[in-house]
């Protein structure tokens, strides 16, 4: 009798595992992530960016989730509804100054804006290789405009050596 119960139990477990293993995962990324990210196709243009005062850097607290560690040792809360996000990769050649404000862009994403024009934003992206949403931290530093030589714009320009 024991052997029969063991065989039936193993058979049921094999069927259950086989069903789970053969069930296909999501073929495409969902329309929106856990924080409501994602914009359906054909949606009208978003309103003008909104501006709010930047919150002061706050210390790490267990209740508030994991905060982003900034180059000066201060910490900022993640934006866009996230409770934790990776620390930003701030360019060491650019001096760090606390943010001035939080802006919301035309896609509805919030960004910390710094005096030099740098921006830091946190949001979720869908990782198709992992088949799940992952938080990321994006850092944008303004770069000077590089002049373009006229000969590079119009290669057929007279006087250019060929």
C-alpha positions as CSV (number, residue, x, y, z in Angstrom):
1,X,0.0,0.0,0.0
2,X,2.9,2.4,0.8
3,X,4.5,1.8,-2.5
4,X,1.2,2.6,-4.3
5,X,0.9,5.9,-2.4
6,X,4.5,6.8,-3.2
7,X,4.0,6.0,-6.9
8,X,0.8,8.1,-7.0
9,X,2.4,11.0,-5.2
10,X,5.4,11.0,-7.6
11,X,3.1,10.7,-10.6
12,X,1.1,13.7,-9.4
13,X,4.2,15.7,-8.7
14,X,5.6,14.9,-12.2
15,X,2.3,16.0,-13.9
16,X,2.3,19.3,-11.9
17,X,5.9,20.1,-12.7
18,X,5.4,19.2,-16.3
19,X,2.5,21.5,-16.6
20,X,4.4,24.4,-15.0
21,X,7.4,23.8,-17.1
22,X,5.5,23.6,-20.4
23,X,3.3,26.7,-19.7
24,X,4.7,29.6,-21.9
25,X,5.8,32.8,-20.3
26,X,4.6,36.3,-21.5
27,X,5.5,36.7,-25.2
28,X,5.8,40.5,-25.0
29,X,6.3,43.1,-22.3
30,X,3.1,44.3,-20.6
31,X,1.8,47.7,-21.4
32,X,2.6,49.2,-18.0
33,X,4.9,48.4,-15.2
34,X,4.2,48.3,-11.4
35,X,4.6,52.1,-11.2
36,X,2.2,52.7,-14.0
37,X,4.9,53.3,-16.6
38,X,4.1,52.8,-20.2
39,X,2.2,54.8,-22.8
40,X,-0.3,53.2,-25.1
41,X,0.2,53.9,-28.8
42,X,-1.7,56.8,-30.3
43,X,-2.1,58.7,-27.0
44,X,-2.4,62.5,-27.3
45,X,0.6,64.6,-26.3
46,X,1.3,65.0,-22.6
47,X,0.8,68.3,-20.9
48,X,3.7,70.7,-20.3
49,X,6.3,69.6,-17.7
50,X,5.4,70.3,-14.1
51,X,7.9,71.7,-11.7
52,X,8.1,71.0,-7.9
53,X,10.7,71.9,-5.2
54,X,13.3,69.2,-4.7
55,X,13.1,67.4,-1.4
56,X,16.1,67.8,0.8
57,X,18.5,64.9,1.0
58,X,17.3,62.5,3.7
59,X,19.0,59.8,5.7
60,X,18.4,56.1,5.1
61,X,15.4,54.7,6.9
62,X,14.2,51.1,6.9
63,X,10.6,52.3,6.6
64,X,11.2,54.4,3.5
65,X,13.0,51.8,1.4
66,X,16.5,52.1,0.0
67,X,17.6,55.6,-1.0
68,X,20.1,56.5,-3.7
69,X,23.6,57.4,-2.3
70,X,24.9,60.6,-3.9
71,X,28.6,61.5,-4.4
72,X,28.7,63.8,-1.3
73,X,27.3,61.1,1.0
74,X,23.7,62.5,1.0
75,X,20.8,60.3,0.0
76,X,17.8,61.0,-2.2
77,X,14.5,59.1,-2.5
78,X,13.8,57.3,-5.8
79,X,11.2,58.9,-8.0
80,X,8.2,57.8,-10.0
81,X,6.7,55.6,-7.3
82,X,9.7,53.4,-6.7
83,X,10.7,52.4,-3.2
84,X,14.3,51.5,-4.2
85,X,16.6,52.1,-7.1
86,X,20.3,51.6,-8.0
87,X,22.7,54.3,-6.9
88,X,23.4,56.8,-9.8
89,X,26.7,56.7,-11.7
90,X,27.6,60.3,-11.3
91,X,30.5,61.4,-13.5
92,X,33.4,62.1,-11.2
93,X,34.7,65.0,-13.4
94,X,31.4,66.9,-12.7
95,X,31.1,68.5,-9.2
96,X,28.1,67.4,-7.3
97,X,25.6,70.0,-5.9
98,X,22.2,69.1,-4.4
99,X,19.3,69.2,-6.8
100,X,17.2,72.4,-7.2
101,X,13.8,70.9,-8.1
102,X,11.9,67.9,-9.4
103,X,10.5,68.2,-12.9
104,X,8.0,66.0,-14.7
105,X,8.7,65.6,-18.4
106,X,6.2,65.2,-21.2
107,X,6.1,61.4,-20.8
108,X,5.1,61.8,-17.1
109,X,8.5,60.8,-15.7
110,X,9.9,62.7,-12.7
111,X,13.6,63.9,-12.7
112,X,15.8,65.6,-10.2
113,X,17.2,68.7,-11.8
114,X,20.6,70.1,-10.7
115,X,22.1,73.6,-11.1
116,X,24.4,72.6,-14.0
117,X,21.4,71.1,-15.9
118,X,22.2,67.5,-15.0
119,X,19.2,65.2,-14.3
120,X,18.6,62.0,-12.4
121,X,15.5,59.9,-12.9
122,X,14.4,56.5,-11.6
123,X,11.9,54.3,-13.3
124,X,11.1,50.7,-14.2
125,X,12.1,49.0,-17.4
126,X,11.0,45.7,-18.7
127,X,13.8,43.2,-18.9
128,X,12.8,40.6,-21.6
129,X,15.7,38.4,-20.7
130,X,14.5,38.2,-17.1
131,X,10.8,38.5,-18.0
132,X,10.2,41.1,-15.3
133,X,10.3,44.8,-14.5
134,X,13.6,46.2,-13.0
135,X,14.2,49.6,-11.5
136,X,17.0,51.7,-13.1
137,X,18.6,55.1,-12.4
138,X,19.4,57.2,-15.3
139,X,21.9,60.1,-15.1
140,X,22.0,62.8,-17.8
141,X,24.8,65.4,-17.9
142,X,24.6,68.3,-20.4
143,X,27.5,68.3,-22.9
144,X,28.7,71.3,-24.8
145,X,27.7,71.5,-28.4
146,X,30.6,70.5,-30.7
147,X,31.0,72.7,-33.8
148,X,30.7,70.9,-37.1
149,X,33.0,71.9,-40.0
150,X,31.2,73.0,-43.1
151,X,33.3,70.6,-45.2
152,X,31.8,67.7,-43.1
153,X,28.3,68.9,-43.8
154,X,28.7,69.2,-47.6
155,X,31.4,66.9,-48.9
156,X,30.8,68.1,-52.4
157,X,31.7,71.7,-51.4
158,X,34.2,73.3,-53.9
159,X,37.7,73.7,-52.5
160,X,37.6,70.5,-50.4
161,X,40.5,68.1,-51.1
162,X,39.4,64.8,-52.4
